[in-house]
Amino acid sequence: MTSAHQRLGEPIADLRDGRGGPRTGPARGPDRAGPGSRPVVLTMSDYLALGEHQEITAAAIGGLRGARGVPSPRAARLGTRRLADALAAHLGAASVGLCASGWAANTAVMRAVVDPGAPVYLDVLAHVSLWEGARAAGGATACFRHNDLDDLRQRIAAGGPGVIAVDALYGDDGSVCPLPGLADVAEETGCTLVVDETHCLGTHGDRGEGLVAALALEDRVHLRTAGLAKAFPIRAGLIAAGRPGFTDRLRYAARPAGYGSPLPPNDLAGLAAALPIVRDEGWRRERLRAVSVRVRRGLLALGYGVGAGDSQIISLATGSEADARLLRDDLAARGVLTAALFPTAPRPAAPGGRLRLSMHAGLTDGDVEHVLDGFAGLCDRLHMPA
Ligand SMILES: Cc1ncc(COP(=O)(O)O)c(C=O)c1O
């Protein structure tokens, strides 16, 4: 049981009104309309609020209109290469390969670096697709405690060198990976380090280059992956090699791109248009940080155990899946849409559920108040001290 759950467990039991089970739909009753008229949506990962950006949309439409049928393999290769090179420069990487999604990137990279039977050390909260890729490659998966480098060291001492796979910023709880220490462990133990930057590419670093580059770890992290459907608003994935020597591995890892369809011209054009916007419009990152800090501080002041930090992912451990649903539905009734998360195989099951709020740069000051009002209203019903 987490400390947040210890704080919330009893009040949630009160909120159930003796029904003792999950509630399937939004609560009915006088507070249904919520404190504002427009729901605040915190379920998307459009962190920089680029999802409806006119220039990006126009570029994607232009890419479709200009395509005149299926592009020739040569044209598709050239377009993909140009974009991959621009992304490599953005990331400070030796080379970048593109594929259809972050999921494809993670499964492909694990297939490329994990030898059958070899140890793979995964943080317990590492993305499910890293776990899937490690299993598909036939690796001997070993899980280490979340962000616990001593536990990782002990497991490597027992199992020998292999692959370490982590997320730079964890989508479940918004925690940040201790990357410099992790790079030390990888070097000391002769392990290959794979870091998923899906939730920090675009949002972290002065120009959105992600945490690895912001911490100057480009050549100490062997391979980076990212899904681009978060801060970058287009469905695609990338794999970046930190050192030239890993480019060959990357070529092998790029099988989903080589043996699958190339990215379509509209996605290539949309991504090419998004990259300078992500790099140059630093105010989006500043706004994202500001609203994230305000909501987090407000929730802490209300007594919710959301933890410290300035990450755009704010998460509340609820104890059980039923309680996560219950909180989500009661907040939805107050016009605040959040996500309820549950343990997912093949990761080893951590008990309990979570409520996740994904902040974005498009939130107004009124939205922030609306969110905090929603939680404050719930606080009254939970009998939490205000
Ligand atoms: C950390 C992480 N990695 C990878 C993925 C998969 O990315 P995609 O949705 O592009 O397949 C996700 C998806 O949400 C994610 O959160």
The ligand as an SDF file (V2000), in Angstrom:
LIG
                    3D

 16 16  0  0  0  0  0  0  0  0999 V2000
    6.7300    5.6400  -22.4650 C   0  0  0  0  0  0  0  0  0  0  0  0
    6.0210    5.2000  -23.7060 C   0  0  0  0  0  0  0  0  0  0  0  0
    6.7120    4.5610  -24.6550 N   0  0  0  0  0  0  0  0  0  0  0  0
    6.1340    4.1390  -25.7960 C   0  0  0  0  0  0  0  0  0  0  0  0
    4.7890    4.3590  -26.0370 C   0  0  0  0  0  0  0  0  0  0  0  0
    4.1650    3.8690  -27.2950 C   0  0  0  0  0  0  0  0  0  0  0  0
    4.0940    4.9420  -28.1740 O   0  0  0  0  0  0  0  0  0  0  0  0
    3.0560    4.9270  -29.4160 P   0  0  0  0  0  0  0  0  0  0  0  0
    1.7400    5.3530  -28.8570 O   0  0  0  0  0  0  0  0  0  0  0  0
    3.6410    5.9130  -30.3840 O   0  0  0  0  0  0  0  0  0  0  0  0
    3.0400    3.5370  -29.9400 O   0  0  0  0  0  0  0  0  0  0  0  0
    4.0230    5.0360  -25.0860 C   0  0  0  0  0  0  0  0  0  0  0  0
    2.5870    5.2660  -25.3520 C   0  0  0  0  0  0  0  0  0  0  0  0
    1.8530    5.9080  -24.7180 O   0  0  0  0  0  0  0  0  0  0  0  0
    4.6410    5.4700  -23.8860 C   0  0  0  0  0  0  0  0  0  0  0  0
    3.9580    6.0940  -22.9390 O   0  0  0  0  0  0  0  0  0  0  0  0
  1  2  1  0
  2  3  1  0
  2 15  2  0
  3  4  2  0
  4  5  1  0
  5  6  1  0
  5 12  2  0
  6  7  1  0
  7  8  1  0
  8  9  2  0
  8 10  1  0
  8 11  1  0
 12 13  1  0
 12 15  1  0
 13 14  2  0
 15 16  1  0
M  END
$$$$
